[in-house]
Amino acid sequence: MEYYQETTLRYTDHVYSPTIHTVQLFKKGFELAPPITDLETQDPLTLRFDDLQPNIENMSYSVVHCTADWAPSDLMAGQYLSGALSDYIPTGRQSYNTLQPFIHYELEFPNQMMRFTRSGNYLLKVYYGGDEEDLVLTRRFMVAEQKVIIDARVLATRDVELRDAAQQVDLTIRHPGVNIQDPFGDVHVTILQNMRWDDARTGLQPRFVRDNELVYDFPQQGLFMGANEYRNFDLKNLRFLTRSVARITPGEGNAVYDAYLLPEQKRNIRVYDNQRDINGKFLVKNDMVDGDPLGADYVNVHFNQPMPEQLGQDVFIYGALSDFQCRKENRMTWVLEEKTYKATIFLKQGFYDFTYATIPRDAKAPDLTAVEGSHYQTENDYIVLVYLTDRQQRYDRLVGVRFVNSVRG
């Protein structure tokens, strides 16, 4: 993986400051919901994050309209926003009764100061003071219109060799009332598995074009490995051991607690185990303070994955806790004497999903199956995003969103 200077703006989910932790962006009131709002209703999204340095900072935010493939669009800010083009983040609040002090920041948008006038992909930028180049973090979100009807299903693949390991997303787009002059050039479909942008599937072309209907018929890009259910651990209460936690020890002096997870077996050759998960996400919570994020402490979480021998690729702890990216701070270390991979990650109290990922050579996306295996029965969330290039207004409208689950439909 390639890493850039932290001053370089990335059109992806990224943290630019080493003191910023536990960034979440979700639909207000639904911590596990993806950051998508409707152009008509403009239901607010919630951004939350912690700064582990002691001083409250003045921070601002702005948004950038993007194309369907996450490049900045041709629109000026005044064309996709009404009201302010940038605004201040509300003043941060100090944590309480935590061994690790932090300042917690929270923002709800769209709000009275800033509204959206165009649908599409957006990048939220948070920066220090009023300097847009002094970046704190960036986060992707979407503003959607529901102008087309998306019929989507998760089916068994037609590829017999992958029948036990893969899942196939099939879809048809119906667009009564929406004039599509060039369905092969103006319609852009993106399919995500569990909101993983690093494995976003694009470039789909309809196989049949009928009156007001685009039929994709088992598109190749819709073939996903089912992978496995995410592993998880529960640190909402540090007084008790949960199923995945071997021991919890207080740190020396006023240091934070250490939580040691139970070593679990490599799962790539095991039969499917229907373990419930939240598809890679996490919830911040301390049961002792009724879920207030200001009272959830930080913990050194120690991961331990036994392996008969070292793999030929780096192993990463992967999930929303790593922004669904193979980040260098989540890379595991091979311990030859113990024949195990180990890593320690500084995490806020809560309930976490995670999995082990590798990066094969020349691969476009991390591999979640080398350690974990893959099963067609695995429960996965899929989202189908349909963009339409508006030639007159020169931007990609997000005209349809459809959620589909591999088990529940």
C-alpha positions as CSV (number, residue, x, y, z in Angstrom):
1,M,0.0,0.0,0.0
2,E,1.2,3.5,-0.8
3,Y,1.1,6.3,1.8
4,Y,1.3,10.0,1.0
5,Q,2.2,13.1,3.0
6,E,-0.6,13.9,5.4
7,T,-1.2,17.2,3.7
8,T,-2.4,15.6,0.5
9,L,-6.2,15.7,0.2
10,R,-7.6,12.2,-0.5
11,Y,-11.1,11.6,-1.8
12,T,-11.6,8.8,0.6
13,D,-12.2,8.2,4.3
14,H,-8.9,9.3,5.9
15,V,-7.5,10.7,9.1
16,Y,-4.7,13.3,8.7
17,S,-3.9,14.0,12.3
18,P,-2.3,11.4,14.6
19,T,-4.2,12.5,17.6
20,I,-7.7,12.0,16.0
21,H,-9.4,8.7,16.9
22,T,-12.8,6.9,16.5
23,V,-14.3,8.7,13.6
24,Q,-17.9,7.8,12.8
25,L,-20.3,9.2,10.2
26,F,-23.8,7.8,10.2
27,K,-27.4,8.7,9.7
28,K,-28.5,10.5,12.9
29,G,-29.9,8.1,15.5
30,F,-28.7,5.0,13.7
31,E,-25.0,4.4,14.5
32,L,-24.8,1.4,12.1
33,A,-26.5,3.1,9.2
34,P,-24.4,4.3,6.2
35,P,-23.9,8.0,5.6
36,I,-26.7,8.6,3.0
37,T,-29.3,11.3,3.2
38,D,-32.2,12.1,0.8
39,L,-32.1,15.2,-1.3
40,E,-35.8,15.9,-0.5
41,T,-36.0,15.2,3.2
42,Q,-32.3,16.0,4.0
43,D,-32.3,13.9,7.2
44,P,-29.2,14.9,9.2
45,L,-26.0,12.9,9.3
46,T,-23.9,12.7,12.5
47,L,-20.1,13.1,12.5
48,R,-18.3,12.1,15.7
49,F,-14.6,11.9,16.5
50,D,-12.2,12.3,19.4
51,D,-9.0,14.3,19.7
52,L,-6.5,12.8,22.2
53,Q,-4.5,16.0,22.7
54,P,-5.6,18.2,25.7
55,N,-6.6,21.5,24.0
56,I,-9.9,22.3,22.4
57,E,-9.3,23.3,18.8
58,N,-11.2,25.6,16.5
59,M,-12.2,23.4,13.5
60,S,-14.3,24.1,10.4
61,Y,-15.9,21.9,7.7
62,S,-16.8,22.1,4.1
63,V,-18.0,19.7,1.5
64,V,-16.9,18.9,-2.0
65,H,-19.3,17.5,-4.7
66,C,-17.8,14.5,-6.5
67,T,-18.3,12.4,-9.6
68,A,-19.6,8.9,-9.6
69,D,-16.0,7.7,-9.4
70,W,-15.0,10.1,-6.6
71,A,-13.1,12.8,-8.4
72,P,-14.1,16.4,-7.8
73,S,-17.0,17.4,-10.1
74,D,-17.2,20.5,-12.3
75,L,-19.8,22.2,-10.0
76,M,-18.9,25.3,-7.9
77,A,-19.8,25.1,-4.2
78,G,-22.6,27.6,-4.8
79,Q,-24.2,25.3,-7.3
80,Y,-24.7,22.4,-4.9
81,L,-25.1,24.2,-1.5
82,S,-27.6,26.7,-0.2
83,G,-26.6,28.8,2.8
84,A,-23.0,28.8,4.1
85,L,-20.3,27.1,2.0
86,S,-18.3,26.3,5.2
87,D,-19.0,26.5,8.9
88,Y,-17.4,25.8,12.3
89,I,-17.6,22.5,14.0
90,P,-19.4,22.9,17.4
91,T,-17.0,23.3,20.3
92,G,-15.5,20.1,21.6
93,R,-16.4,18.6,25.0
94,Q,-14.0,17.1,27.5
95,S,-14.3,13.4,28.4
96,Y,-15.2,12.5,32.0
97,N,-14.0,9.7,34.3
98,T,-11.7,8.3,31.6
99,L,-8.1,7.2,32.1
100,Q,-7.4,8.5,28.6
101,P,-8.6,12.1,28.4
102,F,-9.9,13.3,25.1
103,I,-11.9,16.1,23.5
104,H,-15.1,14.9,21.7
105,Y,-16.5,16.7,18.7
106,E,-19.9,16.2,17.1
107,L,-21.5,17.7,14.1
108,E,-24.9,17.3,12.5
109,F,-25.5,18.2,8.9
110,P,-27.2,19.2,6.7
111,N,-28.4,21.9,9.1
112,Q,-29.9,25.4,9.1
113,M,-26.6,26.8,7.9
114,M,-25.9,24.4,5.0
115,R,-28.3,22.5,2.7
116,F,-27.7,20.5,-0.4
117,T,-29.3,21.4,-3.8
118,R,-27.8,18.5,-5.9
119,S,-27.6,14.8,-5.4
120,G,-24.5,12.7,-5.8
121,N,-21.3,11.8,-4.0
122,Y,-19.8,14.2,-1.5
123,L,-16.6,14.5,0.5
124,L,-16.8,16.1,4.0
125,K,-13.6,17.9,4.9
126,V,-12.7,18.9,8.5
127,Y,-9.8,21.2,9.0
128,Y,-8.1,23.4,11.7
129,G,-9.2,27.0,11.9
130,G,-10.2,28.3,8.5
131,D,-7.3,26.7,6.6
132,E,-8.7,24.1,4.2
133,E,-5.2,22.7,3.7
134,D,-4.6,22.0,7.4
135,L,-6.7,18.8,7.3
136,V,-8.1,16.9,10.2
137,L,-10.1,14.2,8.4
138,T,-12.2,13.5,5.3
139,R,-15.3,11.3,5.1
140,R,-17.4,10.1,2.1
141,F,-21.2,10.5,2.2
142,M,-24.0,10.6,-0.4
143,V,-27.1,12.6,-1.1
144,A,-29.7,10.6,-3.0
145,E,-32.7,11.0,-5.2
146,Q,-35.1,8.1,-5.7
147,K,-35.9,8.6,-9.4
148,V,-35.4,5.0,-10.6
149,I,-36.6,1.6,-9.3
150,I,-33.8,-0.9,-8.6
151,D,-34.8,-4.6,-8.5
152,A,-31.8,-6.3,-6.9
153,R,-31.3,-9.8,-5.5
154,V,-28.4,-11.9,-4.2
155,L,-28.4,-15.3,-5.9
156,A,-26.2,-18.3,-6.3
157,T,-23.5,-17.8,-8.9
158,R,-23.6,-19.6,-12.3
159,D,-19.9,-20.4,-11.8
160,V,-20.0,-24.0,-10.6
161,E,-16.5,-23.9,-9.2
162,L,-17.4,-20.9,-6.9
163,R,-20.9,-22.1,-6.0
164,D,-19.9,-22.9,-2.4
165,A,-17.9,-19.7,-1.8
166,A,-19.4,-16.8,-3.8
167,Q,-22.5,-14.6,-4.0
168,Q,-24.0,-13.0,-7.2
169,V,-25.8,-9.6,-7.2
170,D,-28.3,-9.5,-10.1
171,L,-30.2,-6.3,-10.9
172,T,-32.7,-4.6,-13.2
173,I,-33.2,-0.8,-13.3
174,R,-36.6,0.5,-14.2
175,H,-36.8,4.2,-15.0
176,P,-40.3,5.3,-15.9
177,G,-40.4,9.1,-16.1
178,V,-36.6,9.4,-16.4
179,N,-35.2,10.0,-19.9
180,I,-32.0,8.1,-20.4
181,Q,-30.5,8.9,-23.8
182,D,-27.4,6.8,-23.6
183,P,-27.8,3.9,-21.1
184,F,-24.3,2.6,-21.9
185,G,-22.6,6.0,-21.3
186,D,-24.7,7.9,-18.9
187,V,-25.8,5.3,-16.3
188,H,-23.1,4.3,-13.8
189,V,-23.8,1.5,-11.3
190,T,-21.7,0.9,-8.2
191,I,-22.2,-2.2,-6.0
192,L,-20.7,-2.3,-2.5
193,Q,-20.5,-5.3,-0.1
194,N,-20.8,-4.1,3.5
195,M,-20.0,-0.5,2.5
196,R,-16.4,-1.5,1.4
197,W,-15.3,1.2,-1.0
198,D,-11.9,-0.5,-1.5
199,D,-13.8,-3.3,-3.4
200,A,-16.4,-1.2,-5.1
201,R,-17.7,-2.8,-8.3
202,T,-18.2,-0.4,-11.3
203,G,-18.3,-0.5,-15.0
204,L,-21.5,-2.6,-15.3
205,Q,-23.2,-2.5,-18.7
206,P,-26.9,-3.6,-19.3
207,R,-27.2,-6.8,-21.3
208,F,-30.7,-5.9,-22.4
209,V,-32.3,-2.4,-22.9
210,R,-36.1,-2.4,-23.1
211,D,-38.7,0.4,-22.7
212,N,-37.8,2.1,-19.4
213,E,-35.8,-1.0,-18.3
214,L,-32.1,-1.9,-18.1
215,V,-31.5,-5.6,-17.5
216,Y,-28.0,-6.5,-16.2
217,D,-28.5,-10.3,-16.0
218,F,-25.8,-11.7,-13.7
219,P,-23.2,-9.0,-14.3
220,Q,-19.6,-10.2,-13.9
221,Q,-18.9,-7.2,-11.6
222,G,-21.7,-8.4,-9.3
223,L,-19.8,-11.6,-8.3
224,F,-18.5,-11.3,-4.8
225,M,-16.8,-13.8,-2.6
226,G,-19.1,-14.4,0.3
227,A,-16.1,-14.4,2.8
228,N,-17.0,-15.2,6.4
229,E,-18.9,-13.7,9.2
230,Y,-16.9,-11.1,11.0
231,R,-15.3,-12.0,14.3
232,N,-16.2,-9.7,17.2
233,F,-15.5,-8.7,20.7
234,D,-17.4,-6.8,23.4
235,L,-15.6,-4.2,25.6
236,K,-18.7,-2.2,26.7
237,N,-18.0,-3.2,30.3
238,L,-14.4,-3.6,31.4
239,R,-15.4,-5.4,34.7
240,F,-16.6,-8.6,32.8
241,L,-15.0,-11.0,30.4
242,T,-17.1,-11.7,27.3
243,R,-16.9,-14.7,24.9
244,S,-13.9,-13.4,22.9
245,V,-11.9,-11.7,25.7
246,A,-9.3,-13.8,27.7
247,R,-8.4,-11.2,30.3
248,I,-8.5,-7.5,31.1
249,T,-5.8,-6.0,33.2
250,P,-5.4,-2.4,34.5
251,G,-2.5,-0.4,33.2
252,E,0.4,0.7,35.4
253,G,-0.3,4.0,37.2
254,N,-3.0,5.9,35.4
255,A,-2.5,4.0,32.1
256,V,-5.5,2.6,30.2
257,Y,-6.6,-1.0,30.5
258,D,-5.3,-3.8,28.4
259,A,-7.7,-6.3,26.9
260,Y,-6.3,-9.6,25.6
261,L,-8.5,-11.4,23.0
262,L,-8.7,-15.2,23.0
263,P,-6.6,-16.7,20.2
264,E,-9.0,-18.1,17.5
265,Q,-8.3,-20.6,14.8
266,K,-7.6,-19.9,11.2
267,R,-11.0,-20.4,9.5
268,N,-10.2,-20.9,5.8
269,I,-10.9,-24.6,5.7
270,R,-13.6,-24.9,8.3
271,V,-17.3,-25.3,7.6
272,Y,-19.5,-22.3,7.8
273,D,-20.4,-21.2,11.3
274,N,-23.5,-19.0,11.6
275,Q,-22.0,-16.4,14.0
276,R,-24.0,-13.2,14.1
277,D,-22.2,-10.0,13.3
278,I,-22.7,-6.4,12.3
279,N,-20.9,-6.7,9.0
280,G,-17.6,-5.1,10.0
281,K,-19.0,-2.1,11.9
282,F,-18.6,-1.0,15.5
283,L,-20.6,0.6,18.3
284,V,-19.1,3.0,20.8
285,K,-20.5,2.4,24.3
286,N,-19.6,2.2,28.0
287,D,-22.4,0.4,29.8
288,M,-21.5,2.2,33.0
289,V,-22.4,5.6,31.6
290,D,-25.5,4.7,29.6
291,G,-23.7,4.9,26.2
292,D,-22.5,8.5,26.4
293,P,-19.4,8.7,24.1
294,L,-17.8,11.2,26.5
295,G,-17.6,8.5,29.1
296,A,-16.3,5.6,27.0
297,D,-12.6,5.1,27.7
298,Y,-9.8,3.8,25.5
299,V,-8.3,0.4,25.8
300,N,-5.2,-1.4,24.4
301,V,-6.7,-4.3,22.6
302,H,-4.3,-7.2,22.0
303,F,-5.1,-9.5,19.0
304,N,-3.6,-12.9,18.7
305,Q,-4.1,-15.2,15.6
306,P,-2.2,-18.5,15.7
307,M,-1.0,-19.8,12.3
308,P,0.9,-22.9,11.5
309,E,3.4,-20.9,9.4
310,Q,4.0,-17.3,8.3
311,L,2.0,-16.3,5.3
312,G,3.6,-14.8,2.2
313,Q,1.6,-11.6,2.6
314,D,1.1,-9.1,5.3
315,V,-1.9,-9.7,7.6
316,F,-4.1,-6.8,8.8
317,I,-6.9,-6.3,11.3
318,Y,-9.7,-5.0,9.1
319,G,-13.1,-3.5,9.5
320,A,-14.8,-0.2,10.2
321,L,-12.1,0.1,13.0
322,S,-9.6,0.5,10.2
323,D,-12.0,2.5,7.9
324,F,-12.2,-0.7,5.9
325,Q,-8.6,-0.2,4.8
326,C,-5.4,-2.1,5.3
327,R,-3.7,0.6,7.4
328,K,-0.1,0.3,8.5
329,E,-1.0,0.8,12.2
330,N,-3.3,-2.3,11.9
331,R,-0.6,-4.6,10.4
332,M,0.1,-7.7,12.5
333,T,3.6,-8.9,13.4
334,W,4.6,-12.6,13.0
335,V,6.0,-14.1,16.2
336,L,8.1,-17.1,15.1
337,E,8.5,-18.6,18.6
338,E,4.7,-18.7,19.2
339,K,3.7,-19.4,15.6
340,T,1.2,-16.6,15.8
341,Y,0.4,-13.1,14.4
342,K,0.0,-10.4,17.0
343,A,-1.1,-6.7,17.0
344,T,-2.1,-4.2,19.6
345,I,-4.6,-1.5,18.7
346,F,-5.8,1.5,20.7
347,L,-9.6,1.4,20.6
348,K,-12.5,3.1,22.3
349,Q,-14.9,1.0,24.5
350,G,-17.7,-0.6,22.6
351,F,-18.7,-3.6,20.5
352,Y,-16.4,-4.3,17.5
353,D,-16.5,-6.5,14.4
354,F,-13.2,-7.3,12.7
355,T,-11.7,-9.8,10.3
356,Y,-8.2,-10.7,9.1
357,A,-7.2,-9.4,5.6
358,T,-4.2,-9.8,3.4
359,I,-3.1,-7.9,0.3
360,P,-2.2,-10.3,-2.6
361,R,0.3,-9.0,-5.2
362,D,-1.2,-6.9,-7.9
363,A,-4.7,-7.1,-6.3
364,K,-7.1,-4.2,-6.5
365,A,-8.7,-5.0,-3.1
366,P,-7.7,-6.7,0.1
367,D,-8.4,-10.4,0.4
368,L,-10.7,-11.4,3.3
369,T,-10.6,-15.1,2.5
370,A,-7.0,-16.2,2.9
371,V,-7.3,-16.5,6.7
372,E,-11.1,-16.5,7.1
373,G,-12.3,-18.7,4.2
374,S,-15.4,-18.0,2.1
375,H,-18.9,-19.3,2.1
376,Y,-22.0,-18.7,0.0
377,Q,-24.1,-18.8,3.2
378,T,-22.4,-15.7,4.7
379,E,-24.7,-12.9,5.6
380,N,-23.6,-9.7,3.8
381,D,-25.2,-6.3,3.2
382,Y,-25.1,-5.0,-0.4
383,I,-25.9,-1.6,-1.6
384,V,-26.6,-0.7,-5.3
385,L,-26.0,2.9,-6.3
386,V,-27.2,4.2,-9.6
387,Y,-25.8,7.4,-11.0
388,L,-27.0,9.3,-14.1
389,T,-24.8,11.8,-15.8
390,D,-26.7,15.1,-16.4
391,R,-25.1,16.5,-19.5
392,Q,-26.9,19.9,-19.2
393,Q,-25.9,20.5,-15.6
394,R,-22.5,18.7,-15.9
395,Y,-22.7,16.4,-12.8
396,D,-23.5,12.8,-11.8
397,R,-26.9,12.6,-10.1
398,L,-27.4,9.7,-7.6
399,V,-30.8,8.7,-8.8
400,G,-31.3,5.4,-7.0
401,V,-30.2,3.5,-3.9
402,R,-31.1,0.0,-3.1
403,F,-30.1,-2.1,0.0
404,V,-30.2,-5.9,-0.3
405,N,-29.2,-8.6,2.1
406,S,-27.8,-11.9,1.1
407,V,-30.0,-13.7,3.6
408,R,-33.0,-11.5,4.2
409,G,-33.3,-10.2,0.7
